[in-house]
Amino acid sequence: MYRYTEKCEEAIRVYDAQKMVDNTSNIARLANRVLMSAKNEADNSEDPPFVDRINRAG
């Protein structure tokens, strides 16, 4: 994700809106994958505090 953040910051510096949008979309896509993975873990978890924290995050 840091790679896309750096690319996004570079796009802002050089006023390249399309690259900024592309890299922001990549960051959002990766964050969504992390959230989906965490939700899958929560579905299989028997730890109520963990499940509650994941459900509040999503």
N, CA, C and O atoms as a GROMACS GRO file, in nm:
protein
  232
    1MET      N    1   0.083  -0.118   0.000
    1MET     CA    2   0.000   0.000   0.000
    1MET      C    3   0.088   0.126   0.000
    1MET      O    4   0.050   0.228  -0.056
    2TYR      N    5   0.205   0.116   0.063
    2TYR     CA    6   0.294   0.232   0.065
    2TYR      C    7   0.337   0.272  -0.076
    2TYR      O    8   0.354   0.390  -0.106
    3ARG      N    9   0.353   0.173  -0.160
    3ARG     CA   10   0.392   0.201  -0.299
    3ARG      C   11   0.287   0.289  -0.366
    3ARG      O   12   0.322   0.387  -0.433
    4TYR      N   13   0.160   0.256  -0.349
    4TYR     CA   14   0.054   0.334  -0.411
    4TYR      C   15   0.041   0.472  -0.347
    4TYR      O   16   0.006   0.570  -0.413
    5THR      N   17   0.069   0.479  -0.217
    5THR     CA   18   0.065   0.609  -0.150
    5THR      C   19   0.173   0.700  -0.206
    5THR      O   20   0.147   0.818  -0.233
    6GLU      N   21   0.293   0.646  -0.224
    6GLU     CA   22   0.401   0.726  -0.282
    6GLU      C   23   0.369   0.769  -0.424
    6GLU      O   24   0.394   0.883  -0.463
    7LYS      N   25   0.312   0.676  -0.502
    7LYS     CA   26   0.274   0.711  -0.640
    7LYS      C   27   0.164   0.817  -0.642
    7LYS      O   28   0.164   0.904  -0.728
    8CYS      N   29   0.073   0.809  -0.548
    8CYS     CA   30  -0.034   0.908  -0.539
    8CYS      C   31   0.023   1.045  -0.504
    8CYS      O   32  -0.015   1.146  -0.563
    9GLU      N   33   0.115   1.049  -0.408
    9GLU     CA   34   0.178   1.175  -0.370
    9GLU      C   35   0.258   1.234  -0.486
    9GLU      O   36   0.258   1.355  -0.508
   10GLU      N   37   0.326   1.148  -0.561
   10GLU     CA   38   0.402   1.194  -0.678
   10GLU      C   39   0.307   1.252  -0.783
   10GLU      O   40   0.336   1.355  -0.843
   11ALA      N   41   0.194   1.185  -0.805
   11ALA     CA   42   0.096   1.234  -0.902
   11ALA      C   43   0.043   1.372  -0.862
   11ALA      O   44   0.020   1.457  -0.947
   12ILE      N   45   0.025   1.392  -0.733
   12ILE     CA   46  -0.020   1.523  -0.685
   12ILE      C   47   0.087   1.628  -0.712
   12ILE      O   48   0.056   1.739  -0.755
   13ARG      N   49   0.213   1.592  -0.687
   13ARG     CA   50   0.322   1.688  -0.709
   13ARG      C   51   0.334   1.731  -0.854
   13ARG      O   52   0.365   1.847  -0.882
   14VAL      N   53   0.308   1.637  -0.948
   14VAL     CA   54   0.324   1.669  -1.090
   14VAL      C   55   0.190   1.701  -1.158
   14VAL      O   56   0.181   1.710  -1.280
   15TYR      N   57   0.085   1.717  -1.075
   15TYR     CA   58  -0.049   1.754  -1.127
   15TYR      C   59  -0.102   1.654  -1.230
   15TYR      O   60  -0.155   1.693  -1.334
   16ASP      N   61  -0.088   1.525  -1.198
   16ASP     CA   62  -0.140   1.420  -1.286
   16ASP      C   63  -0.264   1.359  -1.219
   16ASP      O   64  -0.254   1.264  -1.141
   17ALA      N   65  -0.379   1.415  -1.251
   17ALA     CA   66  -0.504   1.374  -1.184
   17ALA      C   67  -0.538   1.228  -1.209
   17ALA      O   68  -0.582   1.159  -1.118
   18GLN      N   69  -0.518   1.180  -1.331
   18GLN     CA   70  -0.554   1.042  -1.361
   18GLN      C   71  -0.471   0.942  -1.281
   18GLN      O   72  -0.525   0.844  -1.230
   19LYS      N   73  -0.342   0.966  -1.270
   19LYS     CA   74  -0.258   0.875  -1.190
   19LYS      C   75  -0.295   0.882  -1.043
   19LYS      O   76  -0.290   0.782  -0.972
   20MET      N   77  -0.333   1.001  -0.997
   20MET     CA   78  -0.375   1.015  -0.858
   20MET      C   79  -0.501   0.932  -0.833
   20MET      O   80  -0.511   0.863  -0.732
   21VAL      N   81  -0.597   0.940  -0.924
   21VAL     CA   82  -0.720   0.864  -0.911
   21VAL      C   83  -0.692   0.714  -0.918
   21VAL      O   84  -0.745   0.637  -0.838
   22ASP      N   85  -0.608   0.672  -1.012
   22ASP     CA   86  -0.575   0.530  -1.026
   22ASP      C   87  -0.512   0.474  -0.898
   22ASP      O   88  -0.550   0.367  -0.851
   23ASN      N   89  -0.416   0.547  -0.844
   23ASN     CA   90  -0.347   0.498  -0.725
   23ASN      C   91  -0.435   0.505  -0.601
   23ASN      O   92  -0.423   0.420  -0.512
   24THR      N   93  -0.522   0.604  -0.593
   24THR     CA   94  -0.617   0.611  -0.482
   24THR      C   95  -0.713   0.492  -0.489
   24THR      O   96  -0.748   0.434  -0.386
   25SER      N   97  -0.754   0.457  -0.609
   25SER     CA   98  -0.841   0.340  -0.627
   25SER      C   99  -0.771   0.212  -0.585
   25SER      O  100  -0.832   0.124  -0.525
   26ASN      N  101  -0.642   0.202  -0.616
   26ASN     CA  102  -0.565   0.085  -0.574
   26ASN      C  103  -0.557   0.076  -0.422
   26ASN      O  104  -0.567  -0.033  -0.365
   27ILE      N  105  -0.538   0.189  -0.355
   27ILE     CA  106  -0.534   0.191  -0.209
   27ILE      C  107  -0.668   0.144  -0.153
   27ILE      O  108  -0.672   0.062  -0.061
   28ALA      N  109  -0.778   0.195  -0.208
   28ALA     CA  110  -0.911   0.156  -0.161
   28ALA      C  111  -0.936   0.007  -0.186
   28ALA      O  112  -0.996  -0.060  -0.102
   29ARG      N  113  -0.893  -0.043  -0.300
   29ARG     CA  114  -0.911  -0.186  -0.332
   29ARG      C  115  -0.836  -0.273  -0.232
   29ARG      O  116  -0.890  -0.372  -0.183
   30LEU      N  117  -0.711  -0.237  -0.202
   30LEU     CA  118  -0.633  -0.314  -0.106
   30LEU      C  119  -0.693  -0.308   0.034
   30LEU      O  120  -0.697  -0.409   0.105
   31ALA      N  121  -0.740  -0.191   0.074
   31ALA     CA  122  -0.803  -0.178   0.206
   31ALA      C  123  -0.928  -0.264   0.214
   31ALA      O  124  -0.955  -0.325   0.318
   32ASN      N  125  -1.004  -0.270   0.106
   32ASN     CA  126  -1.124  -0.353   0.104
   32ASN      C  127  -1.087  -0.501   0.116
   32ASN      O  128  -1.157  -0.577   0.183
   33ARG      N  129  -0.978  -0.542   0.051
   33ARG     CA  130  -0.934  -0.681   0.062
   33ARG      C  131  -0.896  -0.716   0.206
   33ARG      O  132  -0.928  -0.824   0.254
   34VAL      N  133  -0.830  -0.623   0.274
   34VAL     CA  134  -0.794  -0.646   0.415
   34VAL      C  135  -0.920  -0.659   0.499
   34VAL      O  136  -0.930  -0.748   0.583
   35LEU      N  137  -1.016  -0.571   0.476
   35LEU     CA  138  -1.141  -0.575   0.552
   35LEU      C  139  -1.217  -0.706   0.526
   35LEU      O  140  -1.269  -0.766   0.619
   36MET      N  141  -1.223  -0.749   0.402
   36MET     CA  142  -1.292  -0.874   0.370
   36MET      C  143  -1.222  -0.994   0.435
   36MET      O  144  -1.288  -1.085   0.484
   37SER      N  145  -1.091  -0.992   0.435
   37SER     CA  146  -1.016  -1.099   0.500
   37SER      C  147  -1.043  -1.101   0.650
   37SER      O  148  -1.061  -1.207   0.710
   38ALA      N  149  -1.045  -0.983   0.711
   38ALA     CA  150  -1.074  -0.974   0.855
   38ALA      C  151  -1.215  -1.022   0.885
   38ALA      O  152  -1.238  -1.089   0.986
   39LYS      N  153  -1.310  -0.987   0.799
   39LYS     CA  154  -1.448  -1.033   0.821
   39LYS      C  155  -1.458  -1.185   0.810
   39LYS      O  156  -1.531  -1.248   0.885
   40ASN      N  157  -1.384  -1.243   0.716
   40ASN     CA  158  -1.382  -1.390   0.705
   40ASN      C  159  -1.327  -1.452   0.833
   40ASN      O  160  -1.379  -1.553   0.880
   41GLU      N  161  -1.222  -1.393   0.888
   41GLU     CA  162  -1.166  -1.442   1.014
   41GLU      C  163  -1.268  -1.426   1.127
   41GLU      O  164  -1.280  -1.514   1.211
   42ALA      N  165  -1.338  -1.315   1.129
   42ALA     CA  166  -1.439  -1.292   1.233
   42ALA      C  167  -1.552  -1.394   1.224
   42ALA      O  168  -1.604  -1.439   1.326
   43ASP      N  169  -1.589  -1.430   1.102
   43ASP     CA  170  -1.695  -1.530   1.084
   43ASP      C  171  -1.655  -1.665   1.142
   43ASP      O  172  -1.740  -1.742   1.186
   44ASN      N  173  -1.525  -1.693   1.142
   44ASN     CA  174  -1.476  -1.822   1.193
   44ASN      C  175  -1.423  -1.813   1.336
   44ASN      O  176  -1.371  -1.911   1.389
   45SER      N  177  -1.437  -1.698   1.398
   45SER     CA  178  -1.380  -1.677   1.530
   45SER      C  179  -1.483  -1.703   1.640
   45SER      O  180  -1.603  -1.679   1.622
   46GLU      N  181  -1.434  -1.752   1.752
   46GLU     CA  182  -1.518  -1.769   1.870
   46GLU      C  183  -1.481  -1.667   1.977
   46GLU      O  184  -1.516  -1.684   2.094
   47ASP      N  185  -1.411  -1.562   1.938
   47ASP     CA  186  -1.367  -1.457   2.030
   47ASP      C  187  -1.459  -1.336   2.015
   47ASP      O  188  -1.439  -1.256   1.924
   48PRO      N  189  -1.560  -1.322   2.102
   48PRO     CA  190  -1.658  -1.213   2.086
   48PRO      C  191  -1.599  -1.073   2.077
   48PRO      O  192  -1.646  -0.994   1.995
   49PRO      N  193  -1.497  -1.037   2.158
   49PRO     CA  194  -1.441  -0.902   2.143
   49PRO      C  195  -1.379  -0.878   2.005
   49PRO      O  196  -1.393  -0.770   1.948
   50PHE      N  197  -1.312  -0.979   1.952
   50PHE     CA  198  -1.253  -0.967   1.818
   50PHE      C  199  -1.362  -0.949   1.713
   50PHE      O  200  -1.352  -0.861   1.628
   51VAL      N  201  -1.465  -1.031   1.720
   51VAL     CA  202  -1.575  -1.023   1.624
   51VAL      C  203  -1.642  -0.886   1.632
   51VAL      O  204  -1.674  -0.826   1.529
   52ASP      N  205  -1.662  -0.836   1.752
   52ASP     CA  206  -1.724  -0.705   1.770
   52ASP      C  207  -1.639  -0.594   1.709
   52ASP      O  208  -1.692  -0.505   1.643
   53ARG      N  209  -1.507  -0.598   1.731
   53ARG     CA  210  -1.418  -0.495   1.675
   53ARG      C  211  -1.418  -0.499   1.523
   53ARG      O  212  -1.418  -0.394   1.459
   54ILE      N  213  -1.419  -0.617   1.465
   54ILE     CA  214  -1.422  -0.629   1.318
   54ILE      C  215  -1.554  -0.576   1.264
   54ILE      O  216  -1.556  -0.504   1.165
   55ASN      N  217  -1.663  -0.612   1.329
   55ASN     CA  218  -1.794  -0.566   1.282
   55ASN      C  219  -1.808  -0.415   1.292
   55ASN      O  220  -1.872  -0.353   1.206
   56ARG      N  221  -1.750  -0.354   1.393
   56ARG     CA  222  -1.755  -0.208   1.405
   56ARG      C  223  -1.666  -0.142   1.299
   56ARG      O  224  -1.696  -0.031   1.255
   57ALA      N  225  -1.560  -0.207   1.259
   57ALA     CA  226  -1.469  -0.150   1.158
   57ALA      C  227  -1.533  -0.150   1.020
   57ALA      O  228  -1.503  -0.061   0.940
   58GLY      N  229  -1.618  -0.244   0.992
   58GLY     CA  230  -1.675  -0.257   0.858
   58GLY      C  231  -1.799  -0.182   0.844
   58GLY      O  232  -1.860  -0.183   0.737
   0.00000   0.00000   0.00000
